[in-house]
């Protein structure tokens, strides 16, 4: 059976496998940020939406910078 680690291709950097704990932590933070963004969107308050989106987008960028080849 081929594991995910044995696959090639895509845009992931090699450190996605060697620093899996950090990758998972980033994913968990992204999920929490998504929940806050959802709550802000449901509130209809534009300032809350902007703040929540900024945090969410920043998390996306951090993970892409650390774990994705361009």
FIBAGU-610318 format. One line per field, with one value per residue: residue number from 0; residue in one letter; x, y, z of N, C-alpha, C in turn. Coordinates in nm, 3 decimals. Example, Ala and Ser with C-alpha at 12.3 -4.5 7.8 and 13.67 -1.06 7.14 Angstrom:
// FIBAGU-610318
n: (0 | 1)
res: (a | s)
nxx: (1.319 | 1.285)
nyy: (-0.569 | -0.225)
nzz: (0.780 | 0.708)
caxx: (1.230 | 1.367)
cayy: (-0.450 | -0.106)
cazz: (0.780 | 0.714)
cxx: (1.320 | 1.290)
cyy: (-0.330 | 0.003)
czz: (0.780 | 0.787)
//
This chain:
// FIBAGU-610318
n: (0 | 1 | 2 | 3 | 4 | 5 | 6 | 7 | 8 | 9 | 10 | 11 | 12 | 13 | 14 | 15 | 16 | 17 | 18 | 19 | 20 | 21 | 22 | 23 | 24 | 25 | 26 | 27 | 28 | 29 | 30 | 31 | 32 | 33 | 34 | 35 | 36 | 37 | 38 | 39 | 40 | 41 | 42 | 43 | 44 | 45 | 46 | 47 | 48 | 49 | 50 | 51 | 52 | 53 | 54 | 55 | 56 | 57 | 58 | 59 | 60 | 61 | 62 | 63 | 64 | 65 | 66 | 67 | 68 | 69)
res: (x | x | x | x | x | x | x | x | x | x | x | x | x | x | x | x | x | x | x | x | x | x | x | x | x | x | x | x | x | x | x | x | x | x | x | x | x | x | x | x | x | x | x | x | x | x | x | x | x | x | x | x | x | x | x | x | x | x | x | x | x | x | x | x | x | x | x | x | x | x)
nxx: (0.085 | 0.056 | 0.165 | 0.054 | 0.277 | 0.450 | 0.373 | 0.409 | 0.443 | 0.215 | 0.195 | 0.307 | 0.560 | 0.849 | 0.873 | 0.621 | 0.578 | 0.779 | 0.736 | 0.483 | 0.327 | 0.320 | 0.196 | -0.055 | -0.137 | -0.160 | -0.373 | -0.574 | -0.595 | -0.683 | -0.935 | -1.061 | -1.048 | -1.214 | -1.460 | -1.497 | -1.512 | -1.744 | -1.933 | -1.907 | -1.992 | -2.258 | -2.345 | -2.366 | -2.225 | -2.010 | -1.753 | -1.673 | -1.673 | -1.470 | -1.245 | -1.242 | -1.212 | -0.961 | -0.793 | -0.840 | -0.754 | -0.487 | -0.394 | -0.417 | -0.221 | 0.012 | 0.036 | 0.056 | 0.293 | 0.477 | 0.444 | 0.392 | 0.494 | 0.538)
nyy: (-0.118 | 0.222 | 0.501 | 0.833 | 0.989 | 0.884 | 0.976 | 1.174 | 1.496 | 1.772 | 2.074 | 2.084 | 2.145 | 1.959 | 1.965 | 1.943 | 1.687 | 1.636 | 1.817 | 1.768 | 1.806 | 2.082 | 2.155 | 2.037 | 2.182 | 2.435 | 2.382 | 2.327 | 2.578 | 2.724 | 2.610 | 2.698 | 2.974 | 2.986 | 2.921 | 3.144 | 3.339 | 3.259 | 3.302 | 3.578 | 3.659 | 3.582 | 3.761 | 3.997 | 4.227 | 4.445 | 4.533 | 4.331 | 4.116 | 4.193 | 4.188 | 3.918 | 3.793 | 3.888 | 3.761 | 3.494 | 3.486 | 3.557 | 3.334 | 3.143 | 3.239 | 3.216 | 2.936 | 2.858 | 2.991 | 2.853 | 2.580 | 2.533 | 2.514 | 2.759)
nzz: (0.000 | -0.079 | 0.095 | 0.188 | 0.219 | 0.035 | -0.207 | -0.502 | -0.660 | -0.704 | -0.507 | -0.260 | -0.017 | 0.089 | 0.366 | 0.469 | 0.544 | 0.729 | 0.928 | 1.036 | 1.265 | 1.303 | 1.066 | 1.104 | 1.332 | 1.217 | 1.046 | 1.232 | 1.351 | 1.132 | 1.097 | 1.332 | 1.289 | 1.065 | 1.178 | 1.341 | 1.142 | 1.013 | 1.217 | 1.242 | 0.989 | 1.000 | 1.188 | 1.057 | 1.097 | 0.960 | 1.039 | 1.218 | 1.042 | 0.861 | 1.034 | 1.115 | 0.867 | 0.794 | 0.981 | 0.911 | 0.639 | 0.676 | 0.809 | 0.607 | 0.429 | 0.584 | 0.614 | 0.343 | 0.275 | 0.434 | 0.369 | 0.098 | -0.238 | -0.486)
caxx: (0.000 | 0.132 | 0.121 | 0.049 | 0.414 | 0.520 | 0.321 | 0.486 | 0.366 | 0.146 | 0.274 | 0.352 | 0.702 | 0.885 | 0.859 | 0.485 | 0.587 | 0.871 | 0.682 | 0.340 | 0.258 | 0.297 | 0.096 | -0.184 | -0.172 | -0.207 | -0.506 | -0.667 | -0.616 | -0.765 | -1.074 | -1.113 | -1.067 | -1.332 | -1.578 | -1.513 | -1.557 | -1.885 | -2.011 | -1.905 | -2.078 | -2.397 | -2.380 | -2.393 | -2.144 | -1.901 | -1.623 | -1.641 | -1.643 | -1.336 | -1.144 | -1.238 | -1.156 | -0.817 | -0.728 | -0.852 | -0.666 | -0.349 | -0.361 | -0.396 | -0.092 | 0.119 | 0.049 | 0.107 | 0.434 | 0.559 | 0.427 | 0.353 | 0.578 | 0.460)
cayy: (0.000 | 0.346 | 0.602 | 0.970 | 1.040 | 0.831 | 1.034 | 1.284 | 1.592 | 1.874 | 2.193 | 2.079 | 2.134 | 1.835 | 1.980 | 1.911 | 1.554 | 1.635 | 1.905 | 1.740 | 1.861 | 2.224 | 2.160 | 2.007 | 2.296 | 2.541 | 2.341 | 2.347 | 2.723 | 2.764 | 2.569 | 2.789 | 3.103 | 2.972 | 2.927 | 3.286 | 3.411 | 3.222 | 3.373 | 3.720 | 3.676 | 3.570 | 3.878 | 4.108 | 4.341 | 4.452 | 4.543 | 4.197 | 4.034 | 4.231 | 4.140 | 3.772 | 3.754 | 3.917 | 3.653 | 3.373 | 3.499 | 3.555 | 3.195 | 3.079 | 3.284 | 3.157 | 2.795 | 2.849 | 3.034 | 2.752 | 2.442 | 2.520 | 2.572 | 2.839)
cazz: (0.000 | -0.088 | 0.191 | 0.135 | 0.217 | -0.080 | -0.331 | -0.557 | -0.736 | -0.626 | -0.474 | -0.120 | 0.012 | 0.159 | 0.512 | 0.512 | 0.605 | 0.844 | 1.033 | 1.030 | 1.382 | 1.277 | 0.960 | 1.168 | 1.416 | 1.126 | 1.001 | 1.343 | 1.365 | 1.019 | 1.126 | 1.434 | 1.221 | 0.979 | 1.264 | 1.380 | 1.023 | 0.994 | 1.318 | 1.208 | 0.871 | 1.044 | 1.267 | 0.966 | 1.135 | 0.864 | 1.108 | 1.267 | 0.924 | 0.813 | 1.129 | 1.108 | 0.738 | 0.798 | 1.055 | 0.830 | 0.523 | 0.725 | 0.837 | 0.476 | 0.377 | 0.665 | 0.578 | 0.206 | 0.276 | 0.499 | 0.323 | -0.043 | -0.343 | -0.581)
cxx: (0.090 | 0.076 | 0.119 | 0.190 | 0.490 | 0.472 | 0.408 | 0.392 | 0.296 | 0.240 | 0.324 | 0.503 | 0.727 | 0.862 | 0.716 | 0.485 | 0.674 | 0.823 | 0.530 | 0.264 | 0.227 | 0.191 | -0.044 | -0.230 | -0.223 | -0.348 | -0.611 | -0.698 | -0.704 | -0.912 | -1.137 | -1.139 | -1.190 | -1.460 | -1.605 | -1.562 | -1.704 | -1.974 | -2.018 | -1.996 | -2.226 | -2.442 | -2.419 | -2.312 | -2.019 | -1.764 | -1.579 | -1.603 | -1.503 | -1.227 | -1.130 | -1.179 | -1.006 | -0.740 | -0.727 | -0.754 | -0.519 | -0.303 | -0.336 | -0.257 | 0.023 | 0.143 | 0.105 | 0.254 | 0.523 | 0.556 | 0.393 | 0.456 | 0.489 | 0.475)
cyy: (0.124 | 0.444 | 0.738 | 1.025 | 0.994 | 0.890 | 1.151 | 1.378 | 1.691 | 1.989 | 2.193 | 2.072 | 2.006 | 1.845 | 1.957 | 1.775 | 1.555 | 1.723 | 1.893 | 1.800 | 2.009 | 2.241 | 2.135 | 2.123 | 2.412 | 2.509 | 2.361 | 2.494 | 2.775 | 2.728 | 2.661 | 2.927 | 3.099 | 2.980 | 3.071 | 3.369 | 3.382 | 3.298 | 3.522 | 3.747 | 3.672 | 3.690 | 3.996 | 4.233 | 4.345 | 4.460 | 4.407 | 4.105 | 4.065 | 4.176 | 3.988 | 3.725 | 3.779 | 3.807 | 3.525 | 3.377 | 3.496 | 3.414 | 3.119 | 3.113 | 3.220 | 3.012 | 2.779 | 2.888 | 2.923 | 2.616 | 2.426 | 2.586 | 2.648 | 2.790)
czz: (0.000 | 0.013 | 0.124 | 0.125 | 0.093 | -0.212 | -0.374 | -0.631 | -0.645 | -0.594 | -0.331 | -0.113 | 0.090 | 0.309 | 0.561 | 0.582 | 0.729 | 0.957 | 1.035 | 1.148 | 1.360 | 1.168 | 1.017 | 1.256 | 1.331 | 1.076 | 1.109 | 1.364 | 1.252 | 1.043 | 1.230 | 1.374 | 1.132 | 1.060 | 1.309 | 1.262 | 0.995 | 1.092 | 1.286 | 1.089 | 0.910 | 1.126 | 1.180 | 0.997 | 1.047 | 0.931 | 1.163 | 1.152 | 0.873 | 0.904 | 1.120 | 0.976 | 0.735 | 0.869 | 0.973 | 0.712 | 0.563 | 0.755 | 0.707 | 0.423 | 0.453 | 0.625 | 0.437 | 0.201 | 0.331 | 0.429 | 0.175 | -0.133 | -0.439 | -0.721)
//
